[in-house]
Amino acid sequence: MTVDQGQRPTLASTANPQQGLRIEGSGALQQTSAGRFALPLKVIDNGKALGDGCLVLTFEGAATLYADIGRFLTCAPAPADNSGAGEEE
């Protein structure tokens, strides 16, 4: 089941890890036996771990994601503080 299947309302993004449905990285990037890239992830709902999985990407998919992140980092202002203090809830 995915969130897009209408089982749960769409939630706004938040910096608070105890609030909302989140997907977070849970390990180092790996390579599959087929040569694809696998990024370990964990699904968390209001601070409770629901499960683990991997985002598996082909070379082309990984290259597209890399380019998209690069464009975002180029356009987005650098955060003033990465310590986590004063995060929005």
C-alpha positions in Angstrom: 0.0 0.0 0.0 1.2 3.5 -0.8 0.1 6.9 0.5 -1.1 7.7 -3.0 -3.7 5.0 -2.8 -5.9 7.2 -0.7 -5.5 5.2 2.5 -4.2 8.2 4.3 -4.5 11.9 3.8 -1.5 13.8 2.3 0.6 15.3 5.0 2.8 18.4 4.8 6.5 18.0 5.1 7.9 18.8 8.6 11.3 18.9 10.2 10.0 17.2 13.3 10.8 13.5 13.1 8.0 12.7 15.5 5.3 14.1 13.3 3.9 12.7 10.1 4.8 9.9 7.7 8.5 10.0 6.8 10.9 8.0 4.7 14.5 8.4 5.8 17.9 7.0 4.8 19.0 4.1 6.9 22.4 3.1 5.5 25.0 3.5 2.8 24.3 3.3 -0.9 24.8 -0.2 -2.2 25.1 -1.9 -5.6 22.8 -4.8 -6.5 24.1 -8.0 -8.2 22.4 -6.6 -11.4 24.4 -3.5 -11.2 21.7 -1.2 -10.0 22.0 1.2 -7.1 20.1 0.5 -3.8 19.5 3.1 -1.1 18.4 1.6 2.2 15.3 3.5 3.6 13.1 3.2 6.6 9.4 4.3 6.8 8.4 6.1 10.0 4.9 7.2 11.1 4.8 9.7 13.9 8.1 8.5 15.3 7.2 4.8 15.0 9.2 2.6 12.6 6.9 0.8 10.2 9.4 -1.0 8.0 12.6 -1.0 5.9 13.2 -1.2 2.2 15.4 0.0 -0.6 15.0 2.5 -3.3 16.5 0.7 -6.3 17.6 2.8 -9.3 19.1 2.0 -12.7 22.1 4.0 -13.7 19.8 6.4 -15.7 17.5 6.8 -12.7 20.4 7.5 -10.4 21.9 10.0 -12.8 18.6 11.8 -13.1 18.3 12.0 -9.3 21.8 13.2 -9.0 21.1 16.0 -11.5 17.9 17.0 -9.8 19.6 17.2 -6.4 22.4 19.2 -8.0 19.9 21.7 -9.4 18.1 22.0 -6.1 21.4 22.6 -4.2 22.4 25.3 -6.7 19.1 27.2 -6.4 18.3 26.6 -2.7 19.9 28.9 0.0 22.2 27.2 2.4 20.6 26.4 5.7 21.7 28.9 8.5 22.1 26.1 11.1 22.2 22.3 10.7 22.2 21.6 14.4 18.4 21.0 14.5 17.7 23.7 17.0 14.6 25.6 16.3 13.2 23.2 13.7 9.6 23.7 12.6 7.0 21.4 13.9 
